[in-house]
Structure formats: C-alpha cells, structure tokens
Amino acid sequence: MIEIMKCVVLGATGLIGQQFIRMLEGHPSFELEGIFASSRSKGKLLKDMWRLPDFECPQEFEDFEVMDVSELPMMDFEICFSGLPSSISREIEHRLRAEGKKVFSNSSAFRMDEDVPILIPEINGEHISTVEIQQRKYDTEGFIVTNSNCSISGVALVIHYLSQIGNIRQVIVDTYQAISGAGFKGLQNTNFEQNVVPFIQKEEEKMVAEGKKILGTLDRNLNFVPAPIEIYPNCARVSSVNGHLAAMTIFHDEWTQDPASYLKTVESNFQGSPYYVAPKHPIVVMEEMDRPQPKLDSYAGQPTSAAGMAAPVGRLRDDGKVLRLFVLAHNTIRGGSGGSILNAEYALANGYL
C-alpha cells in the first residue's frame, strides 16, 4: 500500500510555485492540501491566478483558494514545498521546521547553512543525513532540504559522472539562461527580447559555492567537506523561455575511458528509480552537432511525469587535456520544483518522512 502524505505549496502564484502545483497533480505519494501566497492574492482562486507557460491549470486544483502565507495556519500537513522568494523564505521556513514540518525549498536562503543539504539524489543522496543535525539542534521532527540553484543542476550532474573516470581540476562554465529563471517578471521584461544580458545578480557566486557543496562529501560528524574542484562561471540571460544551456570547458587529467562513450554507458545502464518524477536516464547524450537546444530539448526525460528532469548533453570534444561540451537543464523543473519534489520522494523512500 502506497503511503499518501499531505502537503502544501508556498508561493503558489509564482512561477516555481505553479510548477510545484502542476507536478503534484496525480502524484502517488503527495496530496496537495493547500496553497499559499502573499496577502495580495488572499481569497483568489488558483485558476484566476494561473500564468505558467505551456501548461493549463490542473483541473483538480483550479478552485483552490489562495491563503495568506503570513497567516500560515497549523494545518494537517507533513510536507511543505516552498517556492517563496529568498527575501521572505528564511523566517517562514525556519518557523515551519520548528513546528515539525518537513520543508523542501527552492529558495537559496538556507542552501549554504552548515546543516542543510543541497540535495541532488543522483549525486549526493547521502547528504540527506544532515537533517538529523537540524532535528537535534532545534529539538524538532522538522527539517529543511533545498534543491540546487537552477544553473548548477545540470552542470553538477556532468561533473559527478565524469569524475568517475578521471580527475577534474578546473571547469569553466558559460551559461545561457532562460528568461523564466527570473520568474514571471523575467517573462514580462522587454529588455530580454532579442538580447543577451551578461550579468545575473549573485548567480556566479551561487554556482561556485553550491557546486563545491553538492559535489563534496561528509565527514564522520556529518560536516560538509567541499569538493576540491575549481568552477569559473560566466552567466548571461538570453531570450529563450525555458532551459538553461551551459557550455563547459573541463580541464582534466587522463581519462580511464572515453568520456563520450562513458556518458552513453551511464545513460544506457542507469537503473532508474522508483520515484515518480525521477528520469529513467538523468543524462541523455545527443549525437546531433547542434544539440541540445532549449527550444527542442528542455523537456527531456522519461516517463512523462519526469519530463524536464533529464540533462541533455552534446557536442563533446576532447583533446586529451581539455573536454568541451554543452549541457541543458530545465531551470524551473530539474533546477526548481521537480528537483524539490524528487528530494521529497527520496526522503520518503529512505525513512526521513
């Protein structure tokens, strides 16, 4: 018998919040009980606030009434999926943790805290054990788990798998990030039309710090030990709607296997997982010389419930010392709501819920 757990979504009128709601429709383990946003949206119906590109408002949730997140009641729910802005998320998420709730957050507010994991289950599933430190520290059954910054999610998958066949010393990453990465305001910003803006506030700093934490290890006391890898990002906003494309230049020692062949082996041999939003193949190697492309490949991932959760990789070129390639990640799915839902599925399967 499948255990059904009650959940709520915070930030329900935002782009990430609405991705949460869409991806929870029909979920076999999580049942949506309520949706919350700012006081400006209090009392309005979800169907009247729905703006998520490419998707209709889920019929089973369209008459949900938006509640005020500042008046968050002690509802009967175990799990909170947070798409709140970082400016307000820290206070609210900490309070929920103290009240015993399990918070799976897209916010950056807690990502670099010493006892909060930035979880990507295919890479660092063991990091979830750090929630035990939170529970002891705050004397609560609650905890906070974060997903990664959207731009590092696909990049970290590539580094993780290639690290199995050789020592990676440095990585230069140039990102071409979709306007949806800036939320609904980004979709409405006419400055992004037919343009490239070579600056995204704090994005490059997040990629460096979060990448080293995600790819790092835990010591015997469950302290994070950063990965000994140097990441040098350059981040730009481009006019594509969905999907962050990253050009990676990887400086490495000698590989034990050909990297392109190895990634194809990873793709073909990956056993998948029992999780609803987990892709059958987290890495998808593309043969075409002009792929991956955000317009064509952002929704890579099988089964249908995992669409947007795979990271397509293409244009691998290696001269023996430097490997160049492109990787794509759907910023609001793999690098957003889907990443958090996968983290909750992983926590449930491993006894943390």
C-alpha positions in Angstrom: 0.0 0.0 0.0 1.4 3.4 -1.0 1.6 5.9 1.8 -0.1 9.2 1.0 1.4 12.3 2.7 -0.4 15.7 2.9 1.5 18.7 1.6 1.1 22.4 0.9 2.8 24.8 -1.6 4.1 28.2 -0.6 4.5 30.9 -3.3 1.6 29.5 -5.3 1.2 32.5 -7.6 4.9 32.5 -8.6 6.4 30.5 -11.5 8.2 27.9 -9.3 5.1 27.6 -7.0 2.9 26.8 -10.0 5.4 24.3 -11.3 5.1 22.6 -7.9 1.3 22.5 -8.2 1.4 21.2 -11.8 3.9 18.4 -10.9 1.9 17.4 -7.8 -1.2 16.6 -9.9 -1.8 12.9 -9.7 1.3 12.3 -7.6 1.1 8.8 -6.0 2.6 9.8 -2.6 1.9 13.5 -2.0 -1.6 15.0 -1.7 -2.0 18.8 -2.1 -4.0 20.3 0.8 -3.5 24.0 0.4 -1.7 26.8 -1.5 -0.3 30.0 -0.1 1.0 33.3 -1.4 1.2 36.9 -0.3 -1.7 38.8 1.1 -2.3 40.4 -2.3 -3.6 37.1 -3.6 -5.6 36.0 -0.5 -9.0 34.7 -1.3 -8.4 34.4 -5.1 -8.9 31.1 -6.9 -5.9 29.4 -8.4 -7.5 29.2 -11.9 -7.7 33.0 -11.9 -4.0 33.4 -10.9 -2.6 30.8 -13.2 0.2 32.0 -15.6 2.5 29.1 -16.0 3.6 28.9 -19.7 2.9 25.7 -21.7 0.5 24.2 -19.1 -3.1 24.6 -18.2 -4.2 24.9 -14.6 -4.7 21.4 -13.1 -8.4 20.8 -13.1 -8.4 19.2 -9.6 -6.7 22.3 -8.1 -8.3 25.1 -10.1 -10.8 26.0 -7.4 -8.2 26.0 -4.6 -8.4 29.3 -2.7 -5.1 31.1 -2.2 -4.3 31.6 1.5 -2.1 34.3 3.1 1.4 32.8 3.8 1.9 35.3 6.6 -1.1 33.7 8.4 0.0 30.1 7.7 -2.2 28.0 10.0 -1.4 24.8 11.8 -3.0 22.8 9.1 -2.9 19.0 8.9 0.1 18.5 6.6 3.5 16.9 6.9 5.3 18.4 3.9 5.8 21.9 2.6 7.1 22.7 -0.9 8.4 26.3 -0.9 8.7 28.5 -3.9 8.9 31.6 -1.8 11.4 34.4 -2.7 14.6 34.3 -0.6 13.7 37.7 0.9 10.9 36.2 3.0 11.5 32.5 3.0 14.1 32.2 5.8 11.8 33.3 8.6 8.8 31.3 7.3 10.7 28.1 6.5 12.5 28.1 9.9 9.2 28.5 11.7 7.7 25.6 9.8 10.8 23.5 10.6 10.4 24.4 14.3 6.8 23.3 14.2 7.8 19.8 12.9 7.2 20.3 9.2 9.4 18.8 6.5 10.3 21.7 4.2 11.6 21.1 0.7 12.7 24.5 -0.6 13.7 26.1 -3.9 14.9 29.2 -2.0 18.5 29.9 -1.7 18.1 31.3 1.9 19.3 28.1 3.7 21.4 26.4 0.9 24.8 27.3 2.5 23.8 26.6 6.1 26.2 24.1 7.6 23.4 21.6 8.5 21.1 22.0 5.4 21.8 19.8 2.3 21.6 20.9 -1.3 20.3 17.6 -2.5 20.5 16.0 -6.0 19.8 12.4 -5.2 21.7 11.0 -8.2 24.8 12.8 -6.9 24.8 13.1 -3.1 21.8 11.3 -1.7 23.8 10.5 1.5 23.8 14.3 2.3 20.2 14.0 3.5 21.6 12.5 6.7 22.5 16.1 7.8 18.8 16.7 8.6 19.4 14.7 11.7 21.7 17.5 12.9 18.9 20.0 12.3 16.4 17.9 14.3 18.8 17.6 17.3 19.8 21.3 17.1 16.3 22.7 17.0 14.6 19.9 19.0 12.1 19.2 16.3 11.0 16.4 13.9 11.1 19.0 11.2 13.9 19.9 8.8 14.8 21.8 5.6 16.2 20.3 2.4 17.0 22.5 -0.5 17.3 21.9 -4.2 20.2 23.5 -6.1 20.5 26.7 -8.0 18.9 26.2 -11.4 22.1 26.8 -13.3 24.3 24.3 -11.4 21.9 21.4 -11.6 22.9 20.0 -15.0 26.5 21.1 -14.7 26.8 19.2 -11.4 25.4 16.0 -12.9 28.0 16.1 -15.7 30.9 16.8 -13.3 29.7 14.0 -11.0 29.6 11.3 -13.7 32.8 12.3 -15.4 34.6 12.3 -12.1 34.2 8.6 -12.1 36.6 8.2 -15.0 39.2 10.9 -14.2 40.4 13.7 -12.1 38.7 17.0 -13.0 40.8 20.0 -11.9 39.0 23.1 -13.2 35.8 23.8 -15.0 34.9 27.0 -16.9 31.1 27.3 -17.3 29.4 29.8 -19.6 25.6 29.8 -19.1 22.9 31.0 -21.4 20.0 31.3 -19.0 16.3 31.4 -20.0 14.1 34.4 -19.0 11.9 32.2 -16.9 14.8 32.0 -14.5 13.8 35.5 -13.4 10.3 34.4 -12.7 7.2 35.9 -14.2 8.9 39.3 -14.1 11.5 37.9 -16.4 8.9 36.7 -18.8 7.5 40.2 -18.9 10.8 42.0 -19.1 11.1 43.5 -22.6 14.8 44.2 -22.1 15.4 40.4 -22.6 13.8 40.3 -26.0 16.3 39.7 -28.8 19.1 40.4 -26.3 21.8 38.9 -24.2 22.4 40.4 -20.7 25.8 39.4 -19.4 25.0 39.7 -15.7 22.7 37.9 -13.3 23.0 39.1 -9.7 24.8 36.6 -7.4 24.4 33.8 -9.9 28.1 33.2 -10.5 28.8 33.2 -6.8 26.0 30.7 -6.2 27.3 28.3 -8.8 30.8 28.3 -7.3 29.7 27.8 -3.6 26.8 25.4 -4.3 28.8 23.4 -6.8 31.5 22.7 -4.3 29.0 21.7 -1.6 26.9 19.5 -3.9 29.9 17.6 -5.2 31.6 17.4 -1.8 31.5 14.8 0.9 30.5 14.4 4.6 33.0 13.7 7.3 32.3 11.3 10.2 30.5 14.1 12.1 28.2 14.9 9.1 30.1 18.1 8.4 30.2 19.1 4.7 33.7 18.9 3.1 33.7 20.9 -0.2 34.8 19.3 -3.4 38.4 20.1 -4.4 37.3 21.5 -7.8 37.5 25.0 -9.1 34.5 26.3 -11.0 34.7 29.5 -13.0 31.3 30.7 -14.3 30.1 33.4 -16.6 26.4 33.8 -16.5 24.2 35.6 -19.1 20.4 36.0 -19.6 19.2 35.2 -23.1 15.8 35.4 -24.7 14.9 31.7 -24.6 11.8 31.0 -22.4 12.8 27.7 -20.7 16.1 25.8 -20.2 19.5 26.9 -19.1 22.2 25.9 -21.6 25.7 25.7 -20.3 29.0 25.5 -22.2 31.5 23.6 -20.1 35.3 23.6 -20.6 36.7 20.9 -18.3 40.5 20.7 -17.5 41.3 17.2 -16.6 44.0 14.5 -16.1 43.9 11.5 -18.3 40.6 9.7 -18.5 40.3 5.9 -17.9 37.6 5.8 -20.6 36.5 7.9 -23.5 34.1 10.5 -21.9 31.5 10.4 -24.6 31.4 6.6 -24.6 31.3 6.6 -20.8 28.3 9.0 -20.6 26.5 6.9 -23.2 27.1 3.9 -20.9 25.8 5.8 -17.9 22.7 6.7 -19.9 22.1 3.1 -21.1 23.0 1.3 -17.9 21.3 3.6 -15.4 18.8 1.5 -13.5 16.3 4.3 -12.9 14.5 4.7 -9.6 11.0 4.1 -8.2 10.5 7.8 -7.8 7.6 9.4 -9.7 9.5 12.5 -11.1 12.9 10.8 -11.4 14.0 10.4 -15.1 14.8 7.0 -16.4 18.1 8.4 -17.7 19.4 11.5 -15.8 21.9 12.2 -18.6 20.9 12.0 -22.2 23.7 12.1 -24.8 22.7 13.8 -28.1 24.5 12.9 -31.3 23.5 15.9 -33.4 26.1 18.6 -33.7 23.6 21.4 -33.0 22.0 19.9 -29.8 20.9 20.3 -27.1 18.7 23.3 -27.7 16.4 24.9 -25.1 13.5 25.1 -27.6 13.8 21.4 -28.6 15.2 19.6 -25.6 14.2 21.3 -22.3 11.5 18.7 -21.6 13.8 15.7 -21.9 13.1 12.9 -19.5 11.0 9.8 -19.4 8.5 8.8 -18.2 6.0 11.7 -18.8 6.0 12.5 -15.1 9.8 13.2 -15.4 9.7 15.4 -18.4 12.2 18.2 -17.9 14.2 16.2 -15.3 16.9 14.8 -17.6 20.0 16.8 -18.6 20.7 16.5 -22.3 24.5 16.6 -23.2 26.0 17.2 -26.6 29.0 18.4 -28.7 31.6 16.6 -26.6 35.1 17.4 -27.9 38.2 16.2 -26.1 41.9 16.8 -27.0 43.3 14.7 -24.1 43.6 17.6 -21.7 40.5 19.7 -22.2 37.0 18.5 -22.7 34.3 20.8 -24.1 30.6 20.1 -24.1 27.1 21.6 -23.7 24.6 20.6 -21.1 21.0 21.7 -20.8 18.8 21.8 -17.7 15.2 22.9 -17.4 15.5 25.7 -14.9 12.1 25.5 -13.3 11.8 21.7 -13.3 15.2 20.0 -12.8 16.6 23.2 -11.3 13.4 24.1 -9.5 10.2 22.4 -8.4 11.0 19.0 -9.9 14.2 18.9 -8.0 12.5 19.6 -4.7 9.8 17.0 -5.4 12.4 14.4 -6.2 14.2 15.3 -2.9 10.9 14.7 -1.0 10.4 11.3 -2.8 14.0 10.4 -1.9 13.4 11.4 1.7 10.2 9.3 1.9 11.9 6.2 0.4 14.8 6.5 2.8 12.7 6.8 6.0 13.0 10.6 6.6 9.3 11.3 6.3 
